[in-house]
Amino acid sequence: MGSSMMAAAAPVAPVLQLRGISKAFTGVQALNGVSLTLYPGEVHTLMGQNGAGKSTLIKVLTGVYTPDQGEILLQGRAIRPASTLDAQNLGISTVYQEVNLCPNLSVAENIFIGRYPHKAGRIDWQGMSQQASVLLERLQVRIDVNRALASYPLAVQQMVAISRALLGSAKVLILDEPTSSLDEKEVELLFAVLRDLRQQGMAILFVTHFLDQTYAISDRITVMRNGEREGEYTCSELSRVELVNKMVGAPAAVQTQAVDAASSVAPDAPPSQTGALPAFLQALGLGRRGSLAPVDLAVRKGELLGLAGLLGSGRTELARLLFGADRADSGKIAIHGKQRQIATPRDAIAAGIGFCSEDRKHEGAVLELSVRENMMLALQARLGILRAIPLKRQQELAQHYVKALGIKTASIETPIGALSGGNQQKVLLARWLVNEPEMLILDEPTRGIDVRAKQEIMDYVAGLCRKGMSILFISSELPEVLRVSDRIVVMRDRKTAGEYPRNALDESSVLQVIAAGEQHA
């Protein structure tokens, strides 16, 4: 063979392969034949809406769950991790959304906890500090490793968690929503570290909801939907519009029309001016570090304002700031034109605001209490424990809203846990209506309930608007947001991406606004 002839480069062998992974729980097929391949020296991003199966897949990979079917291959060898420790010993390390370390211990202790180096039968504190410094140096982090972890910002704590994950012979690094509590500068610091690790040959699986971050760091993308793998793509071949469509499962017609729709709806369109309705609530520069960029928002009296966007776009974070469930660290809120401090839910209730959380089971219904008792909770909280609501009045109110909302229950004394999801949601809506709020925040009020119950709830909500109540409506179902909203605010990557009057958008153009970014590249 002549010297000018060069042998073809050998294909790079994958570090990790998941083949045909299935996992079912009682009545739910969480994963169905999912496959995934990770190569050395790449960042592979896993994307999908809530319920797509991402978390379940990660738990199978890290030994929390045992798959019902399928196999996992690590460097070509079949493995079956039985626990997170087992997975870590095999070379699969995970850093979770919440830093799961001990803030009162030093940085070095956190890195080596459970694996302290010993010398002459005692912990080698000096050697541990030196090794911790070397590990962090690999991540371009130079700090005093003997200081308490709590003395450093969250971004540095994330680096400490990554250093701990890399301790030993890590072959695969899984990052599960690591940027959800980081600001933009901290995200850039993390991404610089990931690029270095990629250069060193690490295989990185990155789980996120943020489109901008996906395109800033990814080599390949796997999209999941409804427990199945929708597809695997190189980052350069998949546009943002196509990615959003694949995540939400938009019909083919919407996928083909989305780009055309961009020409008629600019992502940076100015806020709409929809009449002279006075504002009930105005938020100016409202934000929370690592959670939501400063937002300006007005909710007018008698208006149904829809918030559209993907999971992680900042919709729920905004709702929680408006209700005082989370404390804002910037901006202000005015009610009827007068500045009002809303630092707690009690402040919000006193200001005339109610909030139906998306987490019906944990933040909404008290399953052991009756329908009547659940309805009375917000009103009793507003009145205080010293002003008990007479039982007869409770019964009158409960009977009224059972009838008004068509709640199917044998009795107002039936535990709410015995009701269907749709009827539980109606009881929670009644809880706030009993309180007679001027504004109601509804976060995914129709998720997981049947079509008829959805229609009944939204028809009732529309009627409340006609009577002068302000509604902030959050839903992942774009057709529903488009159908009921007087105005729509679209959110993307924890920021507002645009504000539009009724009929200015259709499903394809909303997806375009959500995906916007590449148009200005």
C-alpha positions as CSV (number, residue, x, y, z in Angstrom):
1,M,0.0,0.0,0.0
2,G,1.4,3.4,-1.0
3,S,2.5,5.9,1.7
4,S,-0.2,8.3,0.4
5,M,-2.9,5.9,1.3
6,M,-4.2,6.5,4.8
7,A,-6.2,4.0,6.8
8,A,-9.7,5.0,7.7
9,A,-10.1,6.2,11.3
10,A,-11.6,3.6,13.5
11,P,-15.1,4.5,14.7
12,V,-15.2,5.8,18.3
13,A,-16.7,3.2,20.6
14,P,-19.6,4.3,22.8
15,V,-18.9,4.6,26.6
16,L,-22.5,3.8,27.5
17,Q,-25.5,2.2,25.7
18,L,-29.1,1.8,26.8
19,R,-31.1,-0.6,24.7
20,G,-34.8,-1.1,24.8
21,I,-35.3,0.1,28.4
22,S,-38.8,-0.2,29.7
23,K,-40.2,0.5,33.1
24,A,-43.8,0.4,34.3
25,F,-45.4,1.4,37.6
26,T,-48.9,0.6,38.7
27,G,-51.1,1.7,35.8
28,V,-48.3,3.8,34.2
29,Q,-45.8,2.8,31.4
30,A,-43.1,5.3,32.4
31,L,-40.6,4.1,29.8
32,N,-41.2,2.1,26.6
33,G,-38.3,0.7,24.7
34,V,-36.0,3.7,25.2
35,S,-32.4,3.6,23.8
36,L,-29.6,6.1,24.4
37,T,-25.9,6.1,23.3
38,L,-23.1,8.2,25.0
39,Y,-19.7,8.7,23.4
40,P,-16.5,9.9,25.0
41,G,-15.7,13.6,24.7
42,E,-19.3,14.8,24.1
43,V,-22.2,16.6,25.9
44,H,-25.4,14.7,25.1
45,T,-28.5,16.6,26.2
46,L,-31.7,14.8,27.2
47,M,-34.9,16.9,26.6
48,G,-38.6,16.5,27.0
49,Q,-41.7,17.9,28.6
50,N,-42.8,17.0,32.1
51,G,-43.7,13.3,32.2
52,A,-41.6,12.5,29.2
53,G,-39.7,9.9,31.2
54,K,-36.3,11.7,31.6
55,S,-36.2,11.3,35.4
56,T,-37.2,7.7,35.3
57,L,-34.5,6.9,32.7
58,I,-31.9,8.6,34.9
59,K,-33.0,6.6,37.9
60,V,-32.7,3.4,35.9
61,L,-29.3,4.3,34.8
62,T,-28.1,5.2,38.3
63,G,-29.6,2.1,40.0
64,V,-32.6,3.7,41.7
65,Y,-35.0,1.6,39.6
66,T,-34.5,-1.8,38.0
67,P,-35.7,-1.9,34.4
68,D,-38.4,-4.3,33.4
69,Q,-36.8,-4.9,30.0
70,G,-33.7,-3.9,28.2
71,E,-30.0,-3.7,28.9
72,I,-27.3,-1.3,29.9
73,L,-23.8,-1.6,28.4
74,L,-20.8,0.2,29.9
75,Q,-17.8,0.1,27.6
76,G,-19.4,-2.9,25.9
77,R,-20.0,-4.8,29.1
78,A,-23.5,-5.5,30.4
79,I,-24.1,-3.9,33.8
80,R,-27.1,-3.8,36.2
81,P,-26.5,-1.2,38.9
82,A,-28.4,-2.1,42.1
83,S,-28.0,1.3,43.8
84,T,-26.5,4.8,43.2
85,L,-23.4,3.7,45.0
86,D,-23.1,0.6,42.8
87,A,-23.5,2.9,39.7
88,Q,-20.8,5.2,41.0
89,N,-18.4,2.4,41.7
90,L,-19.0,1.3,38.1
91,G,-18.1,4.7,36.8
92,I,-21.5,6.5,36.5
93,S,-21.6,9.6,38.6
94,T,-24.6,12.0,39.0
95,V,-24.9,15.6,40.1
96,Y,-28.5,16.5,40.9
97,Q,-30.5,19.7,40.7
98,E,-30.2,20.4,44.4
99,V,-26.7,20.3,45.8
100,N,-26.9,17.3,48.1
101,L,-23.9,18.0,50.3
102,C,-23.3,19.1,53.9
103,P,-23.0,22.9,54.1
104,N,-21.5,22.8,57.7
105,L,-18.5,20.7,56.6
106,S,-15.5,21.9,54.7
107,V,-15.1,21.7,51.0
108,A,-12.5,19.0,51.3
109,E,-14.7,17.0,53.7
110,N,-17.6,17.2,51.3
111,I,-15.6,15.9,48.4
112,F,-14.2,12.9,50.4
113,I,-17.1,12.2,52.8
114,G,-17.4,8.5,53.2
115,R,-14.1,8.0,51.4
116,Y,-11.6,9.8,53.7
117,P,-7.9,9.0,53.0
118,H,-6.1,7.5,55.9
119,K,-2.5,7.5,57.0
120,A,-1.1,5.5,60.0
121,G,-4.7,4.5,60.9
122,R,-6.0,8.1,61.1
123,I,-7.7,10.4,58.6
124,D,-5.0,12.2,56.6
125,W,-6.5,15.7,56.8
126,Q,-3.5,17.4,55.1
127,G,-3.5,14.8,52.2
128,M,-7.2,15.2,51.8
129,S,-6.9,19.0,51.5
130,Q,-4.2,18.6,48.9
131,Q,-6.2,16.1,46.9
132,A,-9.3,18.2,47.1
133,S,-7.4,21.2,45.7
134,V,-6.0,19.1,42.9
135,L,-9.5,17.9,42.0
136,L,-10.9,21.4,42.0
137,E,-7.9,22.7,40.0
138,R,-9.0,20.2,37.3
139,L,-12.2,22.3,37.1
140,Q,-10.4,25.6,37.1
141,V,-11.6,26.3,40.6
142,R,-9.1,27.7,43.1
143,I,-10.6,28.1,46.6
144,D,-9.7,27.4,50.2
145,V,-10.9,23.8,50.6
146,N,-10.7,24.1,54.4
147,R,-13.5,26.7,54.6
148,A,-17.1,25.6,55.1
149,L,-19.0,24.8,52.0
150,A,-21.8,27.2,53.0
151,S,-19.4,30.1,52.8
152,Y,-19.3,29.7,49.0
153,P,-22.0,30.6,46.4
154,L,-24.2,28.0,44.8
155,A,-22.1,27.8,41.6
156,V,-19.0,26.9,43.5
157,Q,-21.0,24.3,45.5
158,Q,-22.0,22.8,42.2
159,M,-18.3,22.5,41.3
160,V,-17.6,20.8,44.6
161,A,-20.5,18.3,43.8
162,I,-18.9,17.7,40.4
163,S,-15.5,17.2,41.9
164,R,-17.0,14.6,44.3
165,A,-18.7,12.9,41.4
166,L,-15.3,12.7,39.5
167,L,-13.5,11.3,42.4
168,G,-12.2,7.8,41.4
169,S,-12.7,6.4,37.9
170,A,-15.8,8.2,36.6
171,K,-16.5,7.4,32.9
172,V,-19.9,9.0,32.7
173,L,-21.1,12.3,34.3
174,I,-24.8,12.9,34.6
175,L,-26.0,16.4,35.3
176,D,-29.7,16.5,36.2
177,E,-31.0,20.1,35.9
178,P,-27.8,21.5,37.3
179,T,-28.5,25.1,36.2
180,S,-32.0,25.6,37.6
181,S,-30.8,27.7,40.5
182,L,-27.8,29.4,38.8
183,D,-27.7,32.9,37.3
184,E,-26.2,33.6,33.8
185,K,-22.6,34.1,35.0
186,E,-22.7,31.0,37.1
187,V,-24.1,29.0,34.1
188,E,-21.2,30.2,32.0
189,L,-18.7,29.1,34.7
190,L,-20.4,25.6,34.8
191,F,-20.3,25.4,31.0
192,A,-16.6,26.3,30.9
193,V,-16.0,23.4,33.2
194,L,-18.1,21.0,31.1
195,R,-16.2,22.0,28.0
196,D,-12.9,21.2,29.7
197,L,-14.2,17.8,30.8
198,R,-15.4,17.1,27.3
199,Q,-11.9,18.0,26.0
200,Q,-10.6,15.5,28.5
201,G,-12.8,12.7,27.1
202,M,-15.6,12.6,29.6
203,A,-19.0,11.5,28.4
204,I,-21.6,13.9,29.8
205,L,-25.3,13.4,29.9
206,F,-27.0,16.8,30.5
207,V,-30.6,17.1,31.4
208,T,-32.3,20.5,31.0
209,H,-35.4,22.4,30.0
210,F,-33.6,25.5,28.8
211,L,-33.3,25.9,25.0
212,D,-30.6,28.5,25.0
213,Q,-28.4,26.3,27.3
214,T,-29.0,23.3,25.1
215,Y,-27.7,25.0,22.0
216,A,-24.8,26.5,23.9
217,I,-23.3,23.3,25.2
218,S,-24.7,20.2,23.4
219,D,-23.1,18.0,20.7
220,R,-26.2,15.7,20.4
221,I,-29.7,15.8,21.6
222,T,-32.1,13.0,22.5
223,V,-35.8,14.0,22.7
224,M,-38.2,12.0,24.8
225,R,-42.0,12.2,24.8
226,N,-44.6,10.2,26.7
227,G,-42.0,7.6,27.9
228,E,-40.5,6.9,24.5
229,R,-37.5,8.2,22.6
230,E,-38.8,10.5,19.9
231,G,-35.4,10.7,18.2
232,E,-31.7,11.5,18.5
233,Y,-30.1,14.4,16.6
234,T,-26.8,16.3,16.3
235,C,-27.3,19.8,17.6
236,S,-26.4,21.4,14.3
237,E,-29.1,19.5,12.4
238,L,-32.0,20.3,14.7
239,S,-33.4,23.8,14.7
240,R,-35.0,25.3,17.8
241,V,-38.4,25.2,16.2
242,E,-38.1,21.6,15.3
243,L,-36.9,20.7,18.8
244,V,-39.9,22.4,20.4
245,N,-42.3,20.7,18.0
246,K,-40.7,17.3,18.8
247,M,-40.9,17.9,22.5
248,V,-44.6,18.9,22.5
249,G,-45.7,16.5,19.8
250,A,-47.2,19.2,17.6
251,P,-49.0,17.9,14.5
252,A,-47.0,17.8,11.2
253,A,-49.0,20.8,9.9
254,V,-47.8,22.8,12.8
255,Q,-44.2,21.7,12.3
256,T,-44.2,22.7,8.7
257,Q,-46.0,26.1,9.3
258,A,-43.9,27.2,12.3
259,V,-41.1,28.8,10.4
260,D,-43.5,30.6,8.1
261,A,-45.4,31.9,11.1
262,A,-42.2,33.7,12.3
263,S,-42.5,36.2,9.5
264,S,-45.8,37.4,10.7
265,V,-45.1,37.3,14.5
266,A,-41.8,38.8,15.6
267,P,-40.4,37.3,18.8
268,D,-39.6,40.8,20.0
269,A,-43.0,42.3,19.3
270,P,-44.0,45.1,21.7
271,P,-46.5,44.6,24.4
272,S,-50.1,44.8,23.2
273,Q,-52.4,47.6,24.1
274,T,-55.8,45.9,24.6
275,G,-58.2,48.6,25.7
276,A,-58.4,50.8,28.8
277,L,-59.2,48.2,31.4
278,P,-57.5,49.3,34.7
279,A,-54.8,47.0,36.1
280,F,-55.5,45.1,39.2
281,L,-51.9,44.0,39.6
282,Q,-48.7,45.4,38.2
283,A,-45.3,43.8,38.7
284,L,-42.2,45.8,37.8
285,G,-38.8,44.1,37.5
286,L,-40.0,41.2,39.7
287,G,-37.4,38.5,39.8
288,R,-35.5,36.1,41.9
289,R,-31.8,35.2,41.5
290,G,-31.3,31.8,39.8
291,S,-35.1,31.4,39.4
292,L,-36.6,34.2,37.2
293,A,-35.1,37.2,35.4
294,P,-36.8,40.5,36.2
295,V,-40.3,40.6,34.7
296,D,-42.8,43.3,34.0
297,L,-46.4,42.1,34.0
298,A,-49.8,43.7,34.3
299,V,-53.0,41.8,35.0
300,R,-56.1,43.9,34.2
301,K,-59.4,43.8,36.0
302,G,-61.8,41.2,34.4
303,E,-59.0,39.8,32.2
304,L,-57.9,36.3,31.6
305,L,-54.1,36.5,31.0
306,G,-52.5,33.4,29.7
307,L,-48.9,32.4,30.4
308,A,-47.5,30.1,27.7
309,G,-44.1,28.3,27.6
310,L,-42.4,25.1,28.1
311,L,-41.7,23.5,31.5
312,G,-38.9,25.4,33.1
313,S,-39.7,28.6,31.2
314,G,-40.4,30.4,34.4
315,R,-44.2,30.3,34.4
316,T,-44.6,28.7,37.8
317,E,-41.7,30.7,39.3
318,L,-43.5,33.9,38.3
319,A,-46.8,32.7,39.8
320,R,-45.1,31.8,43.1
321,L,-43.4,35.2,43.3
322,L,-46.7,37.0,42.7
323,F,-48.3,34.9,45.5
324,G,-45.4,35.3,48.0
325,A,-44.8,31.5,48.0
326,D,-41.2,32.4,47.1
327,R,-39.5,35.7,48.1
328,A,-38.6,38.0,45.3
329,D,-35.2,39.7,45.5
330,S,-35.8,42.4,42.9
331,G,-38.8,44.5,41.7
332,K,-42.1,45.6,43.2
333,I,-45.8,44.8,43.0
334,A,-48.6,47.3,42.9
335,I,-52.3,46.5,43.6
336,H,-54.8,49.0,42.2
337,G,-51.9,51.3,41.6
338,K,-50.5,51.3,45.1
339,Q,-47.2,49.5,46.0
340,R,-47.9,46.5,48.1
341,Q,-45.4,44.2,49.9
342,I,-46.2,40.5,49.1
343,A,-43.6,38.5,51.0
344,T,-45.8,35.6,52.1
345,P,-49.0,33.9,50.9
346,R,-50.8,35.6,53.8
347,D,-49.8,39.0,52.3
348,A,-51.2,37.9,48.9
349,I,-54.4,36.6,50.3
350,A,-54.9,39.9,52.2
351,A,-54.3,41.7,48.9
352,G,-57.1,39.7,47.2
353,I,-55.0,37.1,45.4
354,G,-55.7,33.3,45.3
355,F,-53.4,30.6,44.0
356,C,-54.3,27.1,42.8
357,S,-50.9,25.3,42.6
358,E,-50.0,22.8,39.9
359,D,-49.0,20.3,42.6
360,R,-52.5,19.3,43.6
361,K,-51.4,16.4,45.8
362,H,-48.7,18.1,47.8
363,E,-49.5,21.9,47.8
364,G,-53.3,21.8,47.2
365,A,-55.6,19.1,48.5
366,V,-55.3,17.7,52.1
367,L,-56.5,14.3,51.1
368,E,-57.6,13.2,54.6
369,L,-59.8,16.2,55.1
370,S,-63.4,16.4,53.8
371,V,-64.6,18.4,50.8
372,R,-66.0,21.0,53.2
373,E,-62.8,21.3,55.2
374,N,-60.7,21.7,52.1
375,M,-62.9,24.5,50.8
376,M,-62.6,26.4,54.1
377,L,-58.8,26.4,54.5
378,A,-58.0,29.7,52.7
379,L,-60.9,31.6,54.2
380,Q,-60.0,30.4,57.7
381,A,-56.3,31.3,57.1
382,R,-57.4,34.8,56.2
383,L,-59.7,35.2,59.2
384,G,-57.1,33.7,61.6
385,I,-57.5,30.9,64.2
386,L,-59.4,33.1,66.7
387,R,-62.3,33.7,64.3
388,A,-63.7,30.3,63.6
389,I,-66.2,30.0,60.7
390,P,-69.5,28.7,62.1
391,L,-70.2,25.1,61.0
392,K,-73.5,26.1,59.5
393,R,-71.9,28.8,57.4
394,Q,-69.2,26.3,56.2
395,Q,-72.0,23.9,55.2
396,E,-73.8,26.6,53.3
397,L,-70.7,27.7,51.4
398,A,-69.7,24.1,50.6
399,Q,-73.1,23.1,49.3
400,H,-73.3,26.2,47.2
401,Y,-70.0,25.5,45.4
402,V,-70.6,21.8,45.1
403,K,-73.7,22.8,43.1
404,A,-72.2,25.7,41.2
405,L,-69.2,23.8,40.1
406,G,-70.9,20.5,39.5
407,I,-68.6,18.7,42.0
408,K,-69.5,15.0,42.1
409,T,-69.3,13.8,45.7
410,A,-71.6,11.7,47.9
411,S,-71.4,14.4,50.6
412,I,-69.6,17.5,51.5
413,E,-68.1,15.4,54.4
414,T,-66.5,12.9,51.9
415,P,-62.7,13.0,52.1
416,I,-61.4,14.8,49.1
417,G,-58.9,11.9,48.5
418,A,-61.9,9.8,47.5
419,L,-62.8,12.1,44.6
420,S,-61.6,12.0,41.0
421,G,-58.8,14.3,39.9
422,G,-61.2,16.6,38.1
423,N,-63.5,16.9,41.2
424,Q,-60.5,17.5,43.5
425,Q,-59.5,20.4,41.2
426,K,-63.0,21.9,41.4
427,V,-62.8,21.7,45.2
428,L,-59.5,23.6,45.2
429,L,-61.0,26.2,42.9
430,A,-63.9,26.5,45.3
431,R,-61.5,27.0,48.1
432,W,-60.4,30.3,46.6
433,L,-63.8,31.4,45.4
434,V,-65.1,31.1,49.0
435,N,-62.4,33.7,49.8
436,E,-63.8,36.1,47.2
437,P,-60.5,37.1,45.6
438,E,-60.1,39.8,43.1
439,M,-57.4,37.8,41.2
440,L,-56.9,34.1,40.9
441,I,-53.7,32.4,39.7
442,L,-54.4,29.0,38.1
443,D,-51.3,26.9,37.6
444,E,-52.1,23.9,35.3
445,P,-55.7,23.7,36.7
446,T,-56.8,21.1,34.1
447,R,-53.7,18.8,34.1
448,G,-54.6,15.2,34.4
449,I,-58.3,15.5,34.3
450,D,-60.9,14.4,31.8
451,V,-62.0,16.6,28.8
452,R,-65.5,17.3,30.3
453,A,-64.1,18.4,33.6
454,K,-61.6,20.7,31.8
455,Q,-64.4,22.3,29.8
456,E,-66.5,22.8,32.9
457,I,-63.7,24.4,34.9
458,M,-62.6,26.8,32.1
459,D,-66.2,27.8,31.3
460,Y,-66.7,28.7,35.0
461,V,-63.4,30.6,35.0
462,A,-64.5,32.6,31.9
463,G,-67.7,33.5,33.7
464,L,-65.7,34.8,36.7
465,C,-63.8,37.1,34.3
466,R,-67.0,38.5,32.9
467,K,-68.0,39.3,36.5
468,G,-64.7,41.3,37.0
469,M,-62.3,38.8,38.4
470,S,-58.7,38.9,37.1
471,I,-57.3,35.5,36.1
472,L,-53.6,34.5,35.5
473,F,-53.9,31.2,33.7
474,I,-50.9,28.8,33.2
475,S,-51.1,25.7,31.1
476,S,-48.8,23.5,29.0
477,E,-51.7,22.9,26.6
478,L,-51.2,25.6,24.0
479,P,-54.7,25.2,22.3
480,E,-56.3,25.7,25.7
481,V,-54.3,28.9,26.4
482,L,-55.1,30.3,22.9
483,R,-58.8,29.5,23.3
484,V,-59.5,31.2,26.6
485,S,-57.0,34.0,27.0
486,D,-57.6,37.7,26.4
487,R,-53.9,38.3,26.2
488,I,-50.9,35.9,26.2
489,V,-47.5,36.3,27.6
490,V,-45.0,33.8,26.2
491,M,-42.1,32.8,28.5
492,R,-38.8,31.2,27.5
493,D,-35.7,30.3,29.6
494,R,-37.0,32.2,32.7
495,K,-37.7,35.4,30.8
496,T,-40.7,36.9,29.0
497,A,-40.3,36.5,25.3
498,G,-43.3,38.5,24.1
499,E,-46.8,39.7,24.9
500,Y,-49.7,39.4,22.4
501,P,-53.5,40.2,22.2
502,R,-56.1,37.5,21.5
503,N,-55.9,36.1,18.0
504,A,-52.4,37.5,17.3
505,L,-51.0,34.0,17.7
506,D,-51.9,30.5,16.7
507,E,-50.3,27.3,17.9
508,S,-47.5,27.3,15.3
509,S,-46.5,31.0,16.0
510,V,-46.5,30.4,19.8
511,L,-44.0,27.6,19.3
512,Q,-41.9,29.9,17.1
513,V,-41.8,32.5,19.8
514,I,-40.8,29.9,22.4
515,A,-38.1,28.6,20.1
516,A,-36.9,32.1,19.0
517,G,-33.2,32.8,19.1
518,E,-31.8,31.4,15.9
519,Q,-33.5,34.0,13.8
520,H,-31.1,36.6,15.1
521,A,-28.0,34.4,15.0
